[in-house]
Amino acid sequence: MGEGLDLFDRFFRAVHGVEPFAWQRALAQRVIEGPGWPAAVDVPTGFGKTAALDVAVVALASQADLPPAERTAPTRTFLVVDRRLLVDQAFDRARRIAAALETSQDEAVRQVAEALRRVGGGPRPLEVVRMRGGVTWSWRWLASPAQPAVIAGTVDQFGSRLLFRGYGVGERLRPIDAALCGRDALVLLDEAHLAPALVATVHRARALEARAEAGVLPRRAPRPVLLSATLRGPEAREPEVLRADAEAERSEAARRRFSASRRLALCELGVRARDGRLALARTLAQLAARMALGEGGGIERIAVIANTVEAARAAFEELRAAVGDRADVELLVGRCRGFEREQRGLADRIREAFGAVETRPARPRPAALVATQTIEVGADLDVDLLVTEAAPLDALLQRLGRLNRLGLRGRAEAVCVFAPALHAEDPVYG
């Protein structure tokens, strides 16, 4: 197709209605025009890492007229993350792309759609699949290995299939699923620090397959790319890491997010280990209620994050009792099953009240979300006030990523509650 970056720009605008950020354009240029995918993408929270899906789709379309053996763009793109909420967000974005490819009259989108149909040889330009617990999908989730596809899934669902042990997959289908996951596949590992074993497994599979099949299916080993806002360890020192450049970002939205102000205060809680959890939950709730409903006002969205389900439930009850009918309070924990969230309308209420959107309607009264780490990573939520239990630095950075996410407030406050009797010796959070 030969239009490279210009095609990506026009496609992105038509599908999403906004201009791509500079780092997204830099990634597209690198992937479409060369030298290819970086080892990792390290950009701040709130800067749209899932736009890597758009890049993958346009990159494949740009190579549609090459012989299959000469293509470097994988036919299937997997976005794998260890949080169901993020799987759903990636799935929604992929469906938006697929719907535009089916119906849009925009020239760039139609051009990409026609190219993808040539790649797959079928009527659908892009297939979209979601693989996570709590939902169902067809055992034959792709009709053909030539079909361009985006698959959003959890670590367990993808990893088990890659290793010929797919959950709920019969013995005769396991090699097929393993081939679909392990050949001709781009694997976007979102917040890879949550799943180091899978990162190592995919890298090992790539090395083994590249050596064993060099003469049969060249350049078809799985291609892992790490996506993170808190890249660390050897990956952070990898020379092939694409990072967002504040100087290159020209849009008002990007500059506002880069300069978003957040102030973090530490609250040390003197409690005994025996009854500390209840006291901690009470303190989290009291701080949130006092700051949200105190003098000055202006705070409409509050998040309270605890490290355990027990503490989150206790804080939820305390906060609900403290605010009464002056605020709406929701609870979101990992043990809240997916179908329950949907049946009770919880997921929709959370998206409506806390979703990160540029134009937020004013609320008649504040909304508070009490949660565990389920919203810690990548969740596209934006709050005005954050009260959090003490946690490791990378976890705190992720939690702070939900605070003033879009930079819409001049300054946003956060309080970290640290209880030495509880946290100093904690095997996970100490």
C-alpha positions, 0 to 999 in steps of 0.5 A: 500500500505504501502510504505508511504513516499517512495512512495510519493518521487518517485511519486513526482519525476516522475510527477514533475521532481524535489525532494520535499522540506523537508516541503513537505516530512514532510507533506506527512509523517504526512498525510500518516503515521499519525497523519493526516492533520494539522490544517494549513500549514504555509510556505514562498511564493515560497515554493510550497503550492499546493504540498498539492494536491500531498500529498492528492492524494498519501494519498488516494491511500495508503488507497485504500485497506482499507474498505471505513468505515476505510479510513481517506483520503477524496475522494475529495480534494478541493483547494479553493482560492479567486483569479481566477489566483490561481484557474487556477494555481492549476487546471493546477497542478492537470491536470498535476498529472491526465495526469501522472496518465493516461499515465506515465510508472513510477512504482510509478505513475502506482501504485498510478493510479491503487490504485485510480481506485480501490477506484473509481471503474472506468477507470479514476484514478483522475478527475479534475474540475475547478470552477470559473467564466468565464469558464464552466464545466458540471453540473454533474461535478462528475459521482460518489461520489466514484470518486477520484477528485481534484477540484480547485475553488473560494470561492463563487463557493465552499461556495455557493454549501456547503450551498445548494445555488450553483450558477447556480445549480437547486434546485434538484441538490443542495443537491447533490452538497452540499454533494459532497462539504461537505462530504468526502472532504478535503478543502484546503483553500489557503490564508485563511485570504482573506476569513474568513467567509468561514473558519468559515463556513467550521469549523462550518459545520464540527462540526455540521456534525460530531455530527449529522452523527456520527453513519451514516458516521463516519469521513466524515465531511469536513476537512479544512486545511489552507494554507498560507504564512502569517498566522495570528490570532488564526490560527497562534497560533494553535498547529497543524501548519506545518511550513517550517524549514530552517535547514531541507531544504537541496536542493540548490533551497530551501536554495536560496529561504530562503536566498533571499535578498530583500531591501525595501525603503519608498518613502513618497509623499506629495500630496493633497487628491483632486489630489493625485491619479493621482500624485501617479500613476505618481510617481509609473510609474516614479520610475519604469521607472527610476530604470528599465532603469537607469544606471547599468541595469540588471533589466529585470522584473518589477512589479508595484502594485496599490491598485485600478483599477483607479490607476493601469490604470493611472500608466500603461499609464504613464509607457508606455509613459515613456519607449516607445519601450524600454520595454514591458508593460502589465496591469492586473486588476481584471476587465479584464475579463477572456475571454479577457485575453485569447483572447488577449494572456495576460495570456500567455504573463504574464506567459512567461515573469514573470513566476517563473522558475529556468532557465529564458531566457534573455530578449531582453528588460525589461518587466513591469507588472502593476497590482492590488491585483490580483497578490498579493496572491500566483501568481507564478511570479518572478520579479527583481524590485517592486514598490508598493503603501502602503498597510497593512503589510500582503499585503506588505508581499504578494507583496514582495513574487513576488520579487526575488521569487526564490532567483536568484538575489543577491539582489532585490529592492522594493519601497513602495510609501506612500502618507499621504493625501491618505493613512492615512485616507483610510478605507481600506489601512490606 
